[in-house]
Every structure is written in C-alpha cells, then in structure tokens.
Amino acid sequence: MQIEILNLDKHYGAYHALRDVTVQIPKGQFVALVGPSGCGKSTLLRSIAGLETITSGTLKIEGEIVNDLPPRKRDVAMVFQSYALYPHMSVAENMTYSLRIQGVSKADALKRAREVAEVTGLTDLLDRRPRDLSGGQRQRVAMGRAIVREPKAFLFDEPLSNLDAALRVHMRTEVRALHDRLGATSVYVTHDQIEAMTMADHVVVMRQGVIEQQGAPMELYDRPANKFVAGFIGSPAMNFVDGKIGEDGHSVTLALPNTPVIPLSRKAEAGRNVTVGMRPEHLSLDANDGQIEVAIRSVESTGSMAYYTTRTDPELMLVEQGRNRFRTGDTARLRIAPENVQLFDRKTDIAI
Amino acid sequence: MRPVKHTYLWLLAAFVFSVIYLFPLYWMYITAIKSPSEIFASPPTFWPNDPDLSIYPDVWEAREVPRYMWNSLVIAFGATGLTVVFGTGCAYVLARYRNIWVDVGLFLVLMLQVLPASVMVTPLFVGFNQIGLLGWPRTAVVLGVAAKSMPFFVVLVRAAFMTIPRELEEAGLVDGNSRIGAFIWIVLPMARNAILVCALLIFMQAFGEYIYSASIIQDQKLAPASVGLKTFLGPNSKDWNAIMAYSAMYVTPILAIFILLQRRIVAGLTAGALK
C-alpha cells in the first residue's frame, strides 16, 4: 500500500470533521475523494499532506507512520485549487524550488525542470512570472512543480475548478494520462462527481466527515450503498419515488398516478416502506407501451441526447439517445425497466 | 463642464497647493544664503541679492554638524532596526492567528499609538533611570522610539501579511520548507515592499525625533541633530541664516531619500488597499 489511512478522526474543537475514515491506496492508483462542500474531503487531503494534524488514527505513506511528521518529511506533492504559485519566482524557479531546498544543484534542478516542461508544454514559459500566465498555463505550472519532485504521492485539491468548462474537460484526460505515464499514486479531491467518475480508479464518496461508500466508479453507479450515494453519483441524478413492497415480496407499488406495480427480481420483506431509485436512462417513453401515462413538462435536446421531465409528483427525469420524439405538453406511456430499479429503506436510506 | 477643463482645474489647484506647502521649505533654503540684514528686509526679497554659500561650511564646522548627524543616524538606524525585526514577527503572528487574544493584543497595540510622546516621556525616564539605562542614553532613546513606532509598523505590515494567501505558505511547507523557512523564503519576499516602506517612514520619523532625545540625553556629545538645533536658540539669538543652514543640512538627506523612493512608497502604501 502506498497510502494507508486507518480509522482516522479529526476534531476542530467540538466539530467532528472526519469520523473513522479508512482508505487503502495501492501504488499507482488514482483515488478521487468526492462529496458536497464541507464533507471533509479537503480536510482528509490536507491531513495526508500534513497541513492538518489528526486527532486519532494512523496515517501511513509507503508503510511508514507519518502521523506526527511535518509536511516536508512526507515527500508528497500537492496541487492547490488556487495553484499557489510563488509570485516572486519565475516558472523555472517555481518548478525547481523544492529540489533546491533538498540541495539538488541548480544546474541539475533546471535540467529536471526542462524535462518536465517538455512533458507539460511549458518549455516556452520557463522565464515568465506566474502573473503573466493564463489560468490554464498556471495550472500546468502547478502540475509541473509537483511532477518535478517525483514524490511518493500526488495530492490534488480541486485543481481544475478555476478553469473554463472546455479546458476542464480537456485537462481531465490530460491529468489522468500524466498519472498513468508517471506511474504515480494520486489522491484527487473534487466536488464534481463527473470528474471523480471519469478520472479515478477508486472513488471515495464522503458526507459530513464520513465515508458513505468507496469502490470502483461503476460499482458505485450500479450498486450504491445508500440513497445519498445513489443521488450524488450520476448525472442527471437518479429519480426517487416512494414505494411499498407488495404482499408477495416480489413486487413494489410506486406512489405515482395509477400506482404502477413493478416486478422485482429478488425477494424483499412484504409491506416494507421503501424509496425506489430509477436512473433517468432506465426510464423510457413510448406512444403506447408502458406502465403509466405521463404528461411531459419539459424537453431539452442536445442533439445526441434528449432530456425529459414529467408532470408527475415527484417529477421524473428521463434521458434518451437521439433526437426528442416528444414535445412539451405531449402525453406518453412511461416504461420502467424493472431489472435496474434500486430499493432503499425509507427510514435509514440504506440500500436493500 | 467638459472633462478636459476639469483636468486643468485640478492641475491648477494641485499647483497652487504645492506652492503653499513647499514655500516654507523654499524660504528655509534661501534664508540660509541671505545676509543677516536682508533677512529682515521689508518688503522681503524672494531671491537673495547677494547669495553667500559659505554659511554652509561655516555652520558645518562651528556647530559640529557631523557629530549631531552621526547621533541622529545611530538613533534612527537603531530604532528602525529594532522595530523591523520585532515588528515583522509580531505582525506576522497577528496576521496569521485569529482569536480573542489576538484582538486584545491588536487593541492594546493601537492604544499605544494613541499615547503622545510627551506623556510617555516622564514614565520612561523614571523607568530607564531605575534600570540604569540612562548611562546609555542613546540606547534608551532607541528603545523609546522603537516602542513608539512599533504600533504603526505592526498595523501596516500586518495588513500586508494578510493579503498573502495562506496556500502559498502551505505550498512552501509541502515543497519541503520548515515553518520558519516558508516564512523567510515565501512570505517575507512578498511583503518586502510593505516592510521597506514602513521601515523608511519610521527611519525618517526617528531621524527627526526630538522629545525623547531632549529629555533623556544629557550629554551634548551624544545628542542628535534635532536637539543640536536647540543650541541656536538663546535669549538673543538672531543667527537666522545659520539656523536655516543647519536645518537645510538636516532636512535635505531625508528629502532626497523621500523623493528618490517616493514612487515606491506610494505603491507600497496602496498595494494592500487596491487588491
């Protein structure tokens, strides 16, 4: 294991910022910490870096317990949201700064910086000051500064959130490609679940200082452990409808107009109150065939995809491939694919 | 009115006010080179009829200007050095930690600024006397002046530190610096301008300091130029051109520094405000 976080707790006075957090990160893995703001993901990242002290638990980097080591002895590199480039140094000086502190000679440090600049496309910018660079270029310098060090782990704190949308999507693939090329171990904090899903090998979903679920992206998508993860992962978000398990335990009745009954492939406790989760792409519209009739409230079409919402309570979101076949105000039959329906306990929100 | 006319009006106003403000300075320089009778001539002459520059070397010799200037420099450098070294550390701590005690500390610091030197000088004199510091009067003045200028320095430099994002220091820590290393190599260079400007202002203030020096320094050999100026003033003093020549020699170096660094000073003082 490259990084081991075992039963980590963090208190700020009376505030319990991280509760019993355990994450194991093997060498070469790209791990995303994702969750709404204030969930503790940044605190966890800063704890790994040594910028926050931990209250209890164990933190290991390459097998060595680093609980009480200052940041400079942990040999991790961090890319900050604001990039935190040193404004009084040129790009080359920024990139070689940590090497020079370690006592690497100026010439050697510069040679390494040149190599990294080649990879990150910064060669022409080495003599510039950070204030003369665009947002995207600053972001590259921040990455380059981390790469030069060849650290034990890369820590990213929402590094793409200050970029415009197009560049963000582009940098997603670039960061991941860089990670693979370097064989690095990366921990990546983001509030954007799409970033987490597309970039990471292992996604850790957090809420209020607790890990709600962790696993491979598709595992979280297909088998969310609870309603929070189900709603957080996936875009557009999963639809939730109240339901009740039928007497036979093999069907669920939905609290929608005309109370449609959906057959279940597995047995559930009869009469149990549940929340039924249905992903937008697992619902479809048809002119004649379907469980219930719905009116269409809105249609958004991107050309390749059509997004519908229905005039029901609660409102349902659907996604279909291709052009929209219905318009606002049309009525259609709604078909629910029973095999993809998720069930959550109504009280505890835990998946059944 | 059109904007162009406004600009000329403002320029004119600025010019008029500059003339009013700078006139005493001008008067000092020309009075020094007037003859004693011309000084009291009525109507006054705005340019001396017979400029006599020899007054400068004469006063320089007779009034022991070098010694007084040296003492002024010792006091100014001492007080500035002390203020910068301790004030920078203090300002940094007050900028980085936020709690009730920091607020109390800041309030006390500002209270110190309120107290005028003439009120402080008697307790200081008694205190210095008790610990035997009056045997080193210039050191005592340096301490007094440094204490007096500390609040000004701390408050302004603290504001400069607060504009430096914490993440920069954290990046420094992760990059391999110790806490002190990050302060010296990341934070200090970024606050350099503000520190320099504040130090310069304090230096100029300390260079002209009078109240503490006049009260604490008994030996004329150790007195600064500001106190030396007083030796001109007797019951029958009419040596106005000598006084003005002395003043000119005293003031000109400060003026020169200020004019040379004026652009920087203004930039340093407004840097925090514009961000």
Interface residues (C-beta under 8 A of the other chain):
Chain A: A49 G50 L51 P70 P71 R72 V76 A77 M78 F80 Q81 S82 A84 L85 Y86 P87 H88 Y97 S98 I101 Q102 R145 R149 L155
Chain B: P165 E167 L168 E170 A171 G172 L173 V174 D175 G176 N177 S178 R179 G181 I186 P189 M190
